[in-house]
Amino acid sequence: MLILKKTIPFSLVLLVLVLLFQSCTTSAWNSEYLPEDKFRLAAVGDSITYGKGIEDRSHNSYPAQLELKLGTDWIVGNFGKSGATLLSRGDRPYVNTDQFADALEFNPDLVVIMLGTNDSKPRNRKFLDGFVREYLDLIESFKSLESSPLICICYPVPAFDGIWGIDNVVIKKQIVPAVQVVANESDVYLIDLYSALQSHGEFFPDTVHPDGRGAQLIADQIYNFITAYLSSSF
């Protein structure tokens, strides 16, 4: 029997491959493309979580280093958004970002939240009276997921003569205590990253963003907390 083979132009093949790749990456954390047998950790935060300024961010940001430390049973999604505020009345509310929507779609087993640095800016800090309430609302958004994740919230790291109006005094005196109130009022875990980084100004080249060494220290602190207090849950 004669089988006729139709030649498909290479350009058409290339177009199909491109479209297929785009369909898999339009939503970076589309659950359809994630293994079901791995624990999922959503790293929620601002540019510090994103890894701004870190060389080879995809490997050296704190979420990437944390995933390496946790091992092959884990997927750590980096849902950091540069400039994000916890406050909905801030200049860049995290809850209005694609990263927030993606973090929810990720359907995580564990959520680690580090927000508050950008809320210390002058144009944002005037709304700090709503910080606790809005943080509790953010936590509830994750608690209501089908995966019922455990949630860890973190004190933001210190700023050292911060730029862009980021103020370490506001972080230390107002935001850190507010995060403590959130922890007291909700069923979440609290990780103290402020104390862990406060003596390491050398890890902050621009005074706000930790470099790879600072990101490693953040990853170490979170990893140690997970293995000490949460390992039996996974």
HELIX and SHEET records of a PDB file:
HELIX    1   1 PHE A   10  THR A   25  1                                  16    
HELIX    2   2 SER A   31  TYR A   33  5                                   3    
HELIX    3   3 SER A   47  TYR A   50  1                                   4    
HELIX    4   4 ARG A   57  ASN A   60  1                                   4    
HELIX    5   5 TYR A   62  LEU A   70  1                                   9    
HELIX    6   6 TYR A   94  ASN A   96  5                                   3    
HELIX    7   7 ASP A   98  GLU A  105  1                                   8    
HELIX    8   8 ASN A  118  SER A  120  5                                   3    
HELIX    9   9 PRO A  122  ARG A  125  1                                   4    
HELIX   10  10 LEU A  128  GLY A  130  5                                   3    
HELIX   11  11 PHE A  131  LYS A  143  1                                  13    
HELIX   12  12 ASN A  168  VAL A  170  1                                   3    
HELIX   13  13 ILE A  171  ILE A  175  3                                   5    
HELIX   14  14 VAL A  176  GLU A  185  1                                  10    
HELIX   15  15 LEU A  193  LEU A  197  1                                   5    
HELIX   16  16 GLY A  201  PHE A  203  5                                   3    
HELIX   17  17 GLY A  212  PHE A  225  1                                  14    
HELIX   18  18 ILE A  226  LEU A  230  3                                   5    
HELIX   19  19 SER A  231  SER A  233  5                                   3    
SHEET    1   A 5 TRP A  74  GLY A  80  0                                        
SHEET    2   A 5 PHE A  39  GLY A  45  1                                        
SHEET    3   A 5 LEU A 110  MET A 114  1                                        
SHEET    4   A 5 LEU A 150  CYS A 154  1                                        
SHEET    5   A 5 TYR A 189  ILE A 191  1                                        
END                                                                             
